[in-house]
């Protein structure tokens, strides 16, 4: 079942020098429970598209529907934002409280949720992101990856159906990236719809589907195997490919091999 649908979505920014077309009549759909990665070079429109998923931006033209609700209709904003959580690059910009569990509870308290229900949701969210042992820590004492997991826990506690991650690992070291990616995979396994905007192709390769953006358009979509089967095309767009795909191409093996296990199996058959 479709949970997000775009119809000729267009967005134009007004600048001092005129207008800048950021999204150019995009059409796509995302199914309930799907994990979609969005890739593209800087300026391709990825982050602008992300802000349309929970109506932080409204279409200049066209429509985008979230759970059947038109994002351009003011009366739908509350319901849309209840369903769509956002996690951005820098967790320090999202954390507002001095104690971890207070930060996760912040949104729930603003909604007037009963204290006992807040306690239940905060504990569940902490467990989901494997941060229960840090609930009484000051966020300033945590690593970048741990802070990002706290930001994710805030979205989980709100019981959103969709979480949009806008380059959530861009500022993290490899260990922090792994922690966050494992959390994203866990949320997907629990049935949440995941939208991941990333520059890391190994992260994109874990998704069900990939959208490739260029010049404000989705120029290609498909499974990771389909997208990465044409190494030359991906590189022409200024993007990298997963390491195993790069090695497979250089060894003239079948492309689209994404996991180390698949790569080793194919290598043995050379």
C-alpha positions in Angstrom: 0.0 0.0 0.0 1.3 3.5 -0.9 2.1 5.6 2.1 3.8 8.5 0.1 2.9 9.6 -3.4 4.2 12.4 -5.5 2.5 13.9 -8.5 4.5 16.3 -10.7 6.1 17.7 -7.5 7.9 21.0 -8.3 9.8 23.3 -5.9 11.3 26.7 -6.8 13.4 28.7 -4.4 13.3 32.5 -4.7 16.8 33.9 -4.4 18.3 37.4 -4.6 19.3 36.7 -8.2 16.0 35.2 -9.2 14.5 31.7 -9.0 16.2 28.4 -8.6 14.5 25.2 -9.6 15.2 22.6 -7.0 12.6 19.9 -7.8 11.4 19.4 -11.4 8.0 17.7 -11.7 8.9 14.5 -9.7 6.6 11.5 -9.7 7.2 8.5 -7.4 5.5 6.4 -4.7 6.8 4.7 -1.6 5.0 1.7 0.0 4.2 1.3 3.6 7.1 -0.4 5.4 9.5 0.2 2.5 13.2 1.2 3.0 14.1 3.8 0.3 17.5 5.4 -0.1 17.9 8.6 -2.0 21.3 9.4 -3.5 22.7 12.2 -5.7 25.4 14.8 -5.7 25.2 18.1 -3.8 22.5 20.2 -5.3 20.6 17.4 -6.9 17.5 18.1 -4.8 17.7 15.4 -2.1 17.3 17.6 1.0 14.6 19.7 -0.6 12.7 16.5 -1.3 13.2 15.4 2.3 11.6 18.6 3.6 8.4 17.8 1.6 7.8 14.5 3.3 6.6 16.2 6.5 5.5 19.6 4.9 8.5 21.6 6.1 8.3 22.9 2.5 5.2 23.1 0.4 5.1 22.4 -3.4 5.5 25.3 -5.8 3.4 23.1 -8.1 2.2 19.5 -8.1 1.3 17.5 -5.1 2.7 15.1 -2.5 0.5 12.9 -0.4 1.5 11.3 3.0 -0.8 8.6 4.2 -3.4 10.0 1.7 -3.1 13.6 3.1 -2.2 16.5 0.8 0.9 18.3 2.3 -0.1 21.6 0.8 -3.4 21.7 2.8 -2.8 23.5 6.1 -5.4 21.5 8.0 -3.4 18.3 7.3 -0.1 19.5 8.8 -0.6 18.2 12.3 -1.6 14.8 11.2 1.3 14.6 8.7 3.9 15.6 11.2 2.5 13.1 13.7 3.2 10.4 11.1 6.6 11.6 9.8 9.7 11.9 12.0 12.8 13.7 10.8 16.4 13.1 11.7 19.0 15.5 10.4 22.8 15.6 10.0 23.8 17.2 13.2 22.2 15.8 16.4 23.5 18.7 18.4 20.9 20.8 16.6 18.1 18.5 17.6 18.9 17.8 21.3 17.2 20.3 23.6 17.4 18.8 27.1 20.2 18.3 29.6 19.4 14.7 30.3 18.9 12.0 27.6 15.5 10.6 28.8 14.2 14.2 29.2 15.2 14.9 25.6 13.3 11.9 24.3 10.2 12.9 26.4 10.2 16.5 25.2 7.9 16.0 22.2 5.5 13.8 24.2 5.2 16.3 27.0 4.4 19.0 24.5 1.5 16.8 23.2 0.2 16.5 26.8 0.7 12.7 26.9 0.0 11.1 30.3 3.2 10.7 32.4 2.8 6.9 32.7 2.5 6.7 28.9 5.5 9.0 28.4 7.6 6.7 30.7 6.5 3.7 28.7 7.4 5.2 25.4 10.7 6.7 26.5 11.8 3.3 27.9 10.7 1.5 24.7 12.5 4.1 22.5 15.7 3.8 24.6 15.6 0.0 24.3 15.0 0.2 20.5 18.2 2.3 19.9 20.2 0.4 22.6 20.7 3.4 24.8 18.9 2.3 28.0 22.1 2.4 30.0 22.6 6.1 29.0 19.2 7.4 30.0 20.5 9.6 32.8 23.6 10.8 30.9 24.1 14.4 29.7 24.0 14.3 25.9 27.2 16.3 25.9 29.0 13.3 27.3 27.9 11.0 24.4 29.7 10.2 21.2 28.3 11.5 17.9 26.7 8.1 17.0 25.1 7.9 20.5 23.7 11.4 20.1 22.2 10.5 16.7 20.6 7.5 18.3 19.0 9.7 20.9 17.6 11.9 18.1 16.2 8.7 16.5 14.7 7.7 19.8 12.8 10.9 20.0 11.1 10.1 16.7 10.5 6.5 17.8 8.8 7.7 21.0 6.4 9.8 18.9 5.3 6.6 17.3 5.7 7.9 13.8 5.0 5.5 10.9 7.7 7.1 8.7 11.2 8.3 9.6 13.2 10.4 7.2 16.9 10.5 7.7 18.7 13.4 6.0 22.3 12.4 5.8 22.3 11.2 9.5 25.8 9.7 9.4 27.6 12.5 7.5 29.3 13.9 10.6 30.1 10.6 12.2 33.1 8.4 12.3 32.9 4.8 10.9 31.8 3.3 14.3 29.1 6.0 14.7 27.9 5.4 11.2 27.6 1.6 11.9 25.7 2.3 15.1 23.2 4.5 13.3 22.8 2.2 10.3 22.2 -0.8 12.5 19.5 1.2 14.3 17.9 2.1 11.0 17.9 -1.5 9.9 16.3 -2.5 13.2 13.5 0.1 12.8 12.8 -1.1 9.3 12.6 -4.7 10.5 10.0 -3.5 13.0 7.8 -2.3 10.1 8.6 1.4 9.9 8.9 3.1 6.5 12.4 4.4 6.2 13.7 7.1 3.8 17.5 7.5 4.0 19.3 10.3 2.2 23.0 9.4 2.1 26.3 10.0 0.3 27.5 6.6 1.5 26.8 3.9 -1.1 27.3 1.0 1.3 24.3 2.5 3.3 22.2 2.9 0.2 22.9 -0.7 -0.8 21.0 -1.9 2.3 17.7 -0.4 1.2 14.8 -2.1 -0.6 14.8 0.6 -3.3 17.1 3.5 -4.4 16.1 6.8 -6.0 19.0 8.5 -7.9 18.6 12.2 -8.2 20.2 14.7 -10.7 19.2 18.3 -11.4 16.0 18.1 -9.3 14.7 14.9 -11.0 14.6 11.3 -10.1 16.5 9.9 -13.1 16.7 6.3 -12.0 15.0 4.0 -9.5 15.3 0.4 -8.7 16.7 -2.2 -6.3 20.4 -1.8 -5.2 21.4 -4.6 -7.6 19.7 -2.8 -10.5 21.1 0.6 -9.6 24.7 -0.5 -9.1 24.8 -2.9 -12.0 25.9 0.0 -14.3 29.1 1.2 -12.6 30.0 3.6 -15.4 26.6 5.4 -15.3 26.8 5.8 -11.5 30.3 7.3 -11.7 29.2 9.6 -14.6 26.8 11.1 -12.1 29.7 11.9 -9.8 28.7 9.1 -7.3 30.7 6.2 -5.8 29.7 2.6 -5.8 29.9 0.1 -2.9 33.4 -1.4 -2.5 32.4 -4.9 -3.6 30.8 -3.5 -6.7 33.9 -1.6 -7.6 36.0 -4.7 -7.1 33.6 -6.8 -9.1 33.8 -4.4 -12.0 37.6 -4.3 -12.0 37.8 -8.1 -12.0 35.2 -8.3 -14.8 32.8 -10.2 -12.5 29.0 -9.8 -12.6 28.1 -6.3 -11.3 25.4 -5.6 -8.8 27.2 -7.8 -6.1 26.6 -5.8 -2.9 27.6 -8.0 0.1 30.9 -9.3 1.0 29.5 -12.8 1.2 28.1 -12.6 -2.4 31.4 -11.1 -3.6 33.5 -13.9 -2.1 31.2 -16.6 -3.5 31.5 -15.1 -7.0 35.2 -14.7 -6.6 35.5 -18.5 -6.0 33.8 -19.2 -9.2 36.2 -17.2 -11.4 
